[in-house]
Amino acid sequence: MGLAQAKKIVLYGLVVFVLYTIIKTPERAAELVQVGFEGISDAAKSIGDFMTALIS
């Protein structure tokens, strides 16, 4: 089994898991998405603060 095939299998499994989670518990899925976006937002703010500190 090649690396490309393994990646395809993992991606397929991840998609199935995400769809199952959304269908089975939509409230929990929405909560996880919100937490993910908050994490991305916090990371972007931290990078912005770091860049500002470098310029100052």
Order of alpha helices (4+ residues) and beta strands (2+ residues): alpha-alpha
